[in-house]
Amino acid sequence: MSIKEQVIAIIAEQAVLEPGDVEMHNTLEELGIDSLGLVESIFAIEEAFDIQVPFNANNPAESDFDISTVASIVAGIERLRAEQH
């Protein structure tokens, strides 16, 4: 399973949607994920990919990790994994 597919699966689970309903351009808000769901998604992503997401739950705008869309989350994970290897 690719990073993209795994991220979509995690986000779909949080949003109680089918993975096919999650598009790369969607924001988490559009998918119905609230702030608690966002934090749970970040934890699930960290666990799935064995990474530490530099995420400030109190102020996402200050984070190095762009959570604005599904695509930006995938790109952020790819960058973090590249930095680890």
C-alpha positions in Angstrom: 0.0 0.0 0.0 1.4 3.4 -0.9 1.7 6.4 1.5 -1.2 8.0 -0.3 -3.4 4.9 0.1 -2.5 4.6 3.7 -3.2 8.3 4.5 -6.5 8.1 2.7 -7.5 4.9 4.6 -6.6 6.6 7.9 -8.5 9.8 7.1 -11.5 7.9 5.7 -11.7 5.9 8.9 -11.6 9.1 11.0 -14.3 10.7 8.8 -16.4 7.5 8.7 -16.2 7.5 4.9 -15.2 5.0 2.3 -11.6 5.6 1.0 -13.1 6.2 -2.4 -14.9 9.3 -1.0 -11.7 10.9 0.0 -10.1 13.1 -2.6 -6.5 14.5 -2.6 -7.9 18.1 -2.7 -10.2 17.7 0.2 -9.6 19.5 3.5 -10.1 17.6 6.7 -12.9 20.0 7.6 -14.7 19.2 4.3 -14.5 15.5 5.3 -16.1 16.3 8.6 -13.0 15.8 10.8 -13.1 18.0 13.8 -10.1 19.0 16.0 -10.2 15.8 18.0 -10.4 13.7 14.9 -7.5 15.7 13.5 -5.4 14.8 16.6 -6.4 11.2 16.3 -5.5 11.2 12.6 -2.1 12.6 13.4 -1.5 9.9 16.0 -2.6 7.2 13.6 -0.3 8.6 10.9 2.6 8.7 13.3 2.0 5.1 14.3 1.4 3.8 10.7 4.6 5.4 9.3 6.8 5.4 12.5 7.4 9.1 12.2 7.0 12.1 14.5 4.8 14.8 13.0 5.9 18.3 13.9 2.3 19.3 14.7 1.1 22.0 17.1 -2.5 21.1 17.9 -3.1 24.4 19.6 -1.9 26.4 16.6 -1.7 24.4 13.3 -0.6 27.5 11.4 2.7 27.5 13.3 3.5 23.9 12.3 6.1 22.8 9.8 3.6 20.1 8.8 0.8 21.3 6.4 -2.5 19.7 7.2 -4.6 21.9 4.9 -5.4 19.1 2.5 -5.1 15.3 2.1 -2.4 16.0 -0.6 -0.4 18.3 1.7 -0.5 15.6 4.5 0.8 13.0 2.0 3.6 15.3 0.9 4.5 16.1 4.5 4.8 12.4 5.3 6.9 11.7 2.2 9.2 14.6 3.2 9.6 13.3 6.8 10.3 9.8 5.7 12.9 11.0 3.2 14.6 13.0 6.0 14.7 9.9 8.3 16.4 7.7 5.7 
